């Protein structure tokens, strides 16, 4: 069985779980410092001896623009994210699942970026496959892993719409923080979630957050239809990154149609820093009461929707 061994902070990976993203062949081998498809002869480079680059040979202009924007923003990304922003994402996508994650858990972290959640996930599981198509973001994540002495991570540069995995039932937990809203078409969103359902193990979990099309955004959209930002049903940020705002029922139906079993869902609001601290300190019973009491406010103003689903 062919194995790719990455140095220092990067975990070994069995490449038999991968496929060529161009011809979809599973006949891959580790050859001369790269991964080669034996069917179409495409070679996938291993960048910095640790980042497996498995991008498709053809990438749409919309995604190319986003890749450039993400690369350019990678050095400033962590600085621009507040502690409360990070705390809320950690709460919904990691802490809520602390009883599920274990040292036997295999995790797929999609849209990993600079590793805001990846580093924390490594402490609660066996191995994390961190996937992003921004190479510069993955390089920053690589430095974080090396500095922290973390070795249970596989770094992959890939297009989430063309994931290089092929074996079903690969992952116990799939983390999808704030990436689905940047997928440009409905058909692609359906196909991605269908693939994720296939990759998820029986009774595994999917945690997903996305932009929410709140009533306040709908009001801004009605009054200022050309406003740039997270308002409007869909559009582009100033840095050319596409976005789509989901209503809660819309994302519910999208997951349900791909056969996911919905375990939990809700809304949250990044610009409410006190909430993050209260939720973190509250007991489980108190958290449920707090979430219910805030629901009416969140329905109007929440800027994120959250789902936990299973197979």
N, C-alpha and C positions, 0 to 999 in steps of 0.2 A: 504494500500500500504506500503510495507516494505521500511524503509529508514535507511541508514547508516549515522550516525552523527559523523564527525571527529572533533577533538578539535582544538582550536586556529586558525591556518592559513588555515585549510583545509575546503573546502566547503562541505555541505551536498550533498549526491547523492542519487537519486532514483534508487535502484538496479533493478528495472523492465526493465531498458534499457540494462541490461547485460545478457550474456549467459555463460554457462560453455564452456571452450575452449577444453575440452576433449570429452564430449558427445554432446555438442551444445544445451543442454536443456536450456530453459528459466525459468525453475522452480527453482529459487534461493531464499534463505531466509537468513536473518541476524540472526546468532545463536551462542551464547556463544563466542562472540568476533571474529567471523569469518563469512565468507559468505559460505554457504553450498549449493551444488547442490542436490536437492531432488531426482534426477533421478539416478545419479551414486554415490552419497554420498561423492563426492570430496569436501574437504574444502579448501577455499582460505583464507590464513591468512591476518590479517591487521597488518602490521609491524610498530612498533613505534607508534601505535594507530593512524596512519594517512596514510600509504602507502598500498594501496590495491594490494596484490601480486596475479596476475592471469596468471602466466606462465603455459604453457602446461606441462603435466607430462613427455613428451618425447621431448628433445631438441637435435638437431644435434650437432655433435662434433665441426663443424665450428662455430656455434653460441655460444656454451659453451666457446670456446676459446676467442671469441669476448667479451662475458660477463666478463670473468676474466680480459681481457686486459682493458676494460672500467672501471671496478671497481678499478684496480690498478692505472689507470691514472687519476681517478676522482679528486684527490687533486691538481694535477698539470695542469688540463685542462684549467681552466680560466687564469692561469698565462701565458700559452703558446700561447694564442690567442691574437693577437695584437688589438689595438683600431681600426685600419683600417679594419681588418678582420671582427670585430663585426659590425662596421659602415656599411659596404657594405651589410652584411646579413640583418641587420635591415632595410636598405633602400629598398632592393628588396622584403623582406618578411613581413615587417610591414608598413613602411612609405608610400610605393606605394599604400597601401590599407587603408590609414587613412580615406579616404572619405567613405569607405565601412563599416569599423568597427564601432560599436556603443555600447551603454550600453545594448542593447538587443541581442547582438551577442554571440552565443555559439561557442567556438573555440576548435578544436582538435589539440594539439601540439605534433606531432610525433617525436620521437627521441629527447625529450626535454632535456635530459642529466642534466647538472647542472643548467639549467634554463637561459641560455644566452638570449633567446628570451621570455621565459615564463613570467618573471617578467614584461617586457615591454608590453606584450600583455594584462596582467591583467588590465592595466590602460585604455585600449580602448574597453573592452568588458564586458559582463555579467559574464561569467564563462569560465575557461580554463581547459580542460582535458589534463594533462601533462603525456605523456606515454613514458616510456623508459624501457629497460630490465636490466640496470645497477642499482642495488639497492643503491650502494654507491653514485652514481651521484644524485639519487633522494633524498637521505638523505641530501646532500649538498643543493639541491634546497629547501628542507623542511626548513632548517635553515635560508636560505635567506628569505623565505616567512614569517617565524615567526619574524625575526628581522625587516622586513619591515612592519609588521602588515597587511599582505595581506591575505584575507580569501576566495577569489573567485577562488580557484584552487582545483582540484581533482588530487591527485598523484596516478599513476597506474604503477606497474611493470608488463609489458606484452611484449609478442613477437609480433612485428608489423605484422608478417606473420600469426598470429592467434589472431587477436584483439577480445576482449571480448564483443564487442557491437553487437547487433542484429537488433535494430529498424532502418528502413530506415529513411532518411531525419532528422537525429539527429543534424547535425552541419551546421552552417552558413559559417564557415571558417575553412579550414584545412591547417595547416602549416607543410611543409615537408622539413625542411632544412637539406641537406647533409646526408640523410639516405638511399635513394633508391640505391645508388651505392654500399652499403654494403650488399645488398640482394644477396645471392649466385647463384640463378638460374633465367633464363628468365621466367619460368613458375610461380615462386613465385612473381616476379615483376608484371606480368600480373594480378595475383589473388589479390594482395594487392591493385592495382589501381582500379580494378573492385569493390572491397569492398568499397573503399573510394568514388567511384562514387555513390554507393548505400547509404552510410551514409550522403553524402552531400545533403543539401536542394536544392530545385529548385532555380536556379539563385545564389546559394552559390558559394564561390570561393575556389580554391586550389592554393596555392603558393608552388612551388617546385624548389629546387636547387640540382645540382648533379655535380660530376666530369665531366670535358669536355675533350674529346679526341682531343686535339688541334693538329695542324700541327707540333708544336715543340715536343710534346709528341710522335707523330708518327715517327718523325726523330730519337729521342732517342731510340725508340723501334726498329727501323731498325738497328741502329748502335750498340746499346747495349741491345740486347733482354733479357738479364738476370738481368738488373738493377732493384733494389728494390726501390719502392717509388710510386708516382702517375703516373709514366710513364708506358707504356705498356697498352694494351687494358684491361687486367684484371690481378689480381695477389693478393699477400698478402703483407701488410706492415710488417715492422720488428717486430711489436707486435702481429702478427698473425691475424690481421683484414683484411678480404677479401675486395677487391675494384674492381669496374668496371667503366671504362671511357666511357661515352656516347658521341656520336656525336649529334649535335643539331637535325638533321632529325630523328635519331633513337629514341630519347625521344619524339619528336613530334608524330611520328607514334604510339608509345606505348600508349600515352595519347589518341590520336584520336581513336584508336581501342577499347578503353574502353568507347567510346562515349562522352568524355570530349569535350567541346567547347573551343578552344584555343582563349584566349583574347590577350595575349602578350607573347613574348619570346625574349630572347637575351643572350648575353655572358658577363661575367665580369672577372676581373683579380685582385686577392687579392694583388699582389705585386705592385700595382699602387696606393700608399696611397693618392697622390694628388687628384686622381679622386674621391675618397670617399668624401673628403671635398668640392670639387667643385660641385659635384652633390647635396650635401645636401643644399648648399647655393643658387643654381641656381633656376630660375623660371621654371615652367613646360615647357614653350616653349624652353628655353635654354637647359633644360635637354634633350629634344628630339633631338636637334641639336648636342649636345655633344655626345649622344649615337650613332648617325649616323656617326659622324666624326671618332669615335674610332672603328667602327665596323670592318674595314679592319685589324687593328692591333689586335683586339681581336680574330678574326677568326684564326689568326696564333698562338696567345699566351695565350688566355683566359684559365683559369683553372677551371671555373665553367660555367654551362649552367643554365638558369633560365626560368621558364614557369609560367604564370598565366592562369588558366583554370576555366571553369564554367560548371554547369550542365544545 
